[in-house]
């Protein structure tokens, strides 16, 4: 599975998923349940495919990290929310999630320059 951002159907950037059949990826499909009028980018998905983190422009003070979950990979993601622990007055973009979903690596300009950060949690 390939998670990506790209030009949405009627406005800025949206989140897409493409699945592979053999050696070929299919056409990317818009994640309509997460689509918004804002620019969405840098999707990072848990190993089991049940949780997604992404950046959304205009969700708060800057580009904020949002997260959404779903019960199974056959279900759509639920309503996204902003984890308050990751929020600052700057912009944040997720970059990677550990295989156990306990460490989120992200970048932020909260200190006036772009730096890498690590957020940890106990197993969800």
URWO-V760068 format. One record per residue. N is the residue number from 1. PSI is psi in radians with two decimals (none if undefined). OMEGA is omega in whole degrees, 0 to 359 (none if undefined). D_CENTER is the distance of its C-alpha to the mean C-alpha in whole Angstrom. Layout:
n/psi/omega/d_center
N/PSI/OMEGA/D_CENTER
N/PSI/OMEGA/D_CENTER
This chain:
n/psi/omega/d_center
1/2.39/179/15
2/2.14/179/13
3/2.30/183/9
4/2.93/173/9
5/2.65/181/9
6/-3.10/181/13
7/2.18/179/15
8/3.01/185/15
9/-0.54/185/19
10/0.10/182/20
11/-2.58/187/18
12/-2.47/185/16
13/2.52/177/12
14/3.00/180/11
15/2.38/184/8
16/2.79/173/11
17/2.44/175/12
18/2.36/179/15
19/2.69/184/17
20/2.36/173/20
21/1.87/185/24
22/-2.15/181/26
23/0.06/188/25
24/2.33/173/24
25/2.46/175/20
26/3.06/179/21
27/2.43/178/20
28/2.47/179/16
29/2.30/178/15
30/2.34/173/13
31/1.45/187/11
32/-0.55/181/14
33/-0.33/179/13
34/-0.04/185/10
35/2.52/180/12
36/3.07/177/13
37/-0.10/180/16
38/2.95/176/13
39/2.14/177/12
40/2.40/184/8
41/3.00/176/7
42/1.04/177/6
43/2.38/176/3
44/2.15/187/5
45/2.49/179/7
46/2.77/182/10
47/-0.65/181/13
48/-0.07/178/15
49/0.21/184/12
50/-0.16/180/12
51/2.44/179/9
52/2.47/170/5
53/2.49/177/3
54/2.86/178/2
55/2.45/177/6
56/2.19/176/8
57/2.33/177/12
58/0.04/179/15
59/-0.38/180/13
60/-2.33/183/15
61/-0.51/180/17
62/-2.55/172/15
63/2.02/181/12
64/2.69/173/10
65/2.26/175/7
66/2.77/176/6
67/2.64/176/6
68/2.67/180/8
69/2.92/175/11
70/2.74/184/13
71/-0.62/179/17
72/2.89/180/17
73/-0.20/175/16
74/-0.23/182/18
75/2.72/172/17
76/2.79/174/14
77/2.60/177/11
78/-3.04/180/13
79/2.21/180/13
80/2.67/177/10
81/2.82/179/11
82/2.04/175/11
83/1.99/185/12
84/-0.48/180/15
85/-0.40/182/16
86/-0.15/187/13
87/2.45/175/14
88/-3.07/176/17
89/-0.09/180/19
90/-2.77/179/17
91/2.50/177/14
92/2.47/176/11
93/2.25/176/8
94/2.58/180/7
95/-0.67/181/9
96/2.67/177/10
97/2.30/180/10
98/2.77/182/14
99/-0.53/178/15
100/0.06/179/17
101/0.34/182/13
102/-0.21/180/15
103/2.11/176/14
104/2.13/176/11
105/2.29/181/12
106/2.86/176/11
107/2.63/181/13
108/2.62/173/14
109/0.43/182/18
110/-0.43/180/19
111/0.23/179/22
112/-0.03/175/23
113/2.82/180/22
114/2.14/177/18
115/2.78/176/18
116/2.49/180/16
117/2.81/177/16
118/2.20/174/15
119/2.36/181/15
120/2.74/176/16
121/2.87/173/17
122/2.83/185/19
123/2.20/182/19
124/none/none/17
